[in-house]
Amino acid sequence: MNNKNSNMNMGELMAMLSKMDKKELEQGLNKVSQMLKSKDANSIINEIKNNNK
């Protein structure tokens, strides 16, 4: 992954997060926390890519 893509994706992510209300954000962060505890990085990245299609 090159920096240009990750920076752009981070911008998109921040835009998405800014549209969420506090409850949605907390639920999302809880899901991310669970995923980080249970999966390796590649499976998390693949899942995120699949969810954005």
C-alpha positions as CSV (number, residue, x, y, z in Angstrom):
1,M,0.0,0.0,0.0
2,N,1.5,3.3,-0.9
3,N,1.1,6.5,1.2
4,K,-1.1,8.3,-1.3
5,N,-3.8,5.7,-1.1
6,S,-3.6,5.3,2.6
7,N,-3.9,9.1,3.0
8,M,-6.8,9.3,0.7
9,N,-8.5,6.4,2.4
10,M,-7.9,8.1,5.8
11,G,-9.6,11.2,4.5
12,E,-12.5,9.2,3.3
13,L,-12.7,7.4,6.7
14,M,-12.6,10.7,8.6
15,A,-15.4,12.1,6.3
16,M,-17.5,9.0,7.1
17,L,-16.8,9.2,10.8
18,S,-17.8,12.9,10.9
19,K,-21.3,12.0,9.6
20,M,-22.0,9.5,12.3
21,D,-23.7,10.3,15.6
22,K,-22.0,9.4,18.9
23,K,-23.9,6.2,19.4
24,E,-23.0,4.9,15.9
25,L,-19.4,5.9,16.4
26,E,-19.2,4.0,19.7
27,Q,-20.7,0.9,18.1
28,G,-18.3,1.1,15.2
29,L,-15.3,1.6,17.5
30,N,-16.4,-1.4,19.6
31,K,-16.6,-3.5,16.4
32,V,-13.1,-2.4,15.4
33,S,-11.8,-3.2,18.8
34,Q,-13.3,-6.7,18.7
35,M,-11.8,-7.2,15.2
36,L,-8.4,-6.1,16.2
37,K,-8.4,-8.6,19.1
38,S,-9.5,-11.5,17.0
39,K,-8.1,-11.1,13.5
40,D,-4.9,-10.5,11.6
41,A,-4.4,-7.2,9.7
42,N,-4.9,-8.7,6.2
43,S,-8.3,-10.2,7.1
44,I,-9.4,-6.9,8.6
45,I,-8.3,-5.0,5.5
46,N,-10.1,-7.5,3.2
47,E,-13.3,-7.2,5.3
48,I,-13.2,-3.4,5.1
49,K,-12.7,-3.5,1.3
50,N,-15.6,-6.0,0.9
51,N,-17.9,-3.8,3.0
52,N,-17.2,-0.7,0.9
53,K,-18.2,-2.4,-2.4
